[in-house]
Amino acid sequence: MPLSRRLPARYLGLTLALTLAAGACTSAGDGTSRAPRAGASAAPTGQPDRQHPVVAFLRPAQRAVFAADAAGRTWKAGEVQPGQDSFSGLDTWPSQFAWSPDGRSLAWLDADGGSATGQIHLLDVRTGRQTSRPCPCSGIGFLGDDAVSLSADGSSLLLFPASGGPRRIALAARQRPYARLAAGGTDDVILFSPLVDGPGVVRGEGTLAVADLRGGVRRLLAAEGRTTFAGAQRQPDGPGLAWASHDSGGACWSMESVLTHPGTRSGEPGRPMPHDTAFRHALVTKARLVTSLAWAGDGVTATFSPMPNCQVMSPERTVSYYLRDGRWTYLGSGMLGIALGGDGRVVRLEDPVYPRARSATASASPTGTLTLTGGSRKLVLAEGVSLFALTPAESAAARPPAAARQPSEGVTAEDDHGARLPAAVRKLAGDIEDAAARGDTKRLVALCDPCSAAERRWIGTDDGPRAVLRAIRTHPRRSSTGDLLYPNPSACVDEPATDISCTPQRLRDAAVLRLKPGLAPGLDYNGSSYTAGDAVTVPLTVRIEGGTARWTGLAAG
C-alpha cells in the first residue's frame, strides 16, 4: 500500500504521454468481462463474500474503491473523486486507506492538491453505504471503532463515528504547525510534529508522540529523539509502529528508510537496511523511495524504489522485503508493493505504470496490476490500481514468508542495449566464466586466442581470473569495428531521457561490478554516473568472424 506522500514536483511535471491500463479481471466489479493476465488465472465467478473482505483497492480510471474476498472475487464498494495538482494538471488521488479494526469500514481523506475539498470519507465496504463530512484535518486512522484525524490547528483529535456526529478530544499539548496523525490504534494514536528548521535540525525532522482517548500526550522517542517522516503503519494486534524516514535534499534526492519501534516508552527505533544481491542490484543507495509499507504478523513488508522522475527505471530496481527482528527476507523485484495475509495469501501490485503527462485520464499516482496468490494459484484482481490495503485481521494472520531467489549475476545473453548476442558469443562467454570461476588460468590462456605474452602473464596473476570473471558477466558494448567489449568502458548517467542515460543492462552491470555512484563531472547532468573502467581497466575483446567468436585479448579501458 503506497505511503501517504506527494511525489516530488518534478515527477508530476513530466510531459510524455500516459495511457492507464484497463482492468484485467474476469469480474472487475464494473460489469466488464476481461481476459486473464498471462501467468495468472481469472478470478472465480459467483457472488463475492461481502461480509469478509480481505483487501480494498483504488482504481483511478474507474474513480472507484473496490474490495475482494479471500477467493479473489471483487466488487465495487464505493466512489472516490480526484483532486488536481496545480503544477502538473494531473489528477491526484488518496494515498492512504485506513481500515476499522473489524474490517467493516474504510476511511480516507481527499487527495492533496489545489482542488482538495477537505473532507473525510467513510465507507461501509459490506453494504456500500458511504458518507462524507468536512474535515479541516491532517492524517487518517482509526481510534478504536471511530475514524480519527488531527485538527488542522493541532489542538485536538477529531473523531468520526460510523453513526452520529463527530466529536473532539482536546489535546493536553498542542501540536506544531503542519503536524499530522501518523497512525491510529486501539487505545491511542501516533502523531508526527515537524520541527522548525534551524541549527541542529535536519530539514523535515520532527517528533513522534502518542495521544490517548483522554487527550494525554507523551513522547514516543526517548529524550530528544527526532525523525524524518513519510508515512506510518500501526501493528494491527499490537503496539508496534513502522514508518519510513524521509531525508530530503531536493526534488531528485530523497533517502527513505524503514524504521520500526515497539510502541513502548523505552523502545528505540530500529534502522536496519538490506545488504543482499537484490538490494545491490536495485542501485538505491544514493536516492530511494519506500513505495509500500504494511504489517504482516510480527513483521512488516516494504518495497524500495528509485525516484521515477529522476532515475532510470527497470524491474530489478524495485525490491520488496519482509522485515522481522532486524532480518530482511527478499520477496521479489518489479513490484510497487506487496502485502501478506492469512493462509499464505499474498497480494502484489505489479507491472508499474508511471505518470507521464496531462490528459483527461492521467493520474499523478503510479498504477499497477493487483494480484492475489493463494496456494499455487495466482489471480488477477484488477489493473490500473494505485493503492491497496489489507484488512487488519488479514495482516495480523500473516506468517513469515519464504525467501525468493536472488537475482542472477551470471553471463548475459544481451549486449548493453538489449540486443540478443549470437549463440557463439554466448557459448564463449560461458566457457570463459566457467574457467575464471574455477581460477583455471591455463584454460583462460587457451581461450584467449590470440593473446600477447603480456596478456597471458596478466591472466595468470592472482587478480586476473577475478577481473575476467567480473568483466564477462556484464553486457558488452559493440565497438565501431564490430568487436564486443566486456565491460562497456564509457560513462552513463542514472537520469532518464539524456543522450547518455544508462540502459537497464548497464545498470545491472554497475551492480555486478560493484561500482559506486558518482556525480558525472563535466557532463552537465544531475544524475549519478557509472563508468565500468573505474573497476576493470582492461576490458575483454570478443571478435565475431563468420560464425565463430574469438576472445582476442584485452583492450585499453
Disulfide bonds with the S-S distance in Angstrom:
Cys135-Cys137 1.76
Cys252-Cys310 2.09
Cys448-Cys451 1.51
Cys492-Cys502 2.12
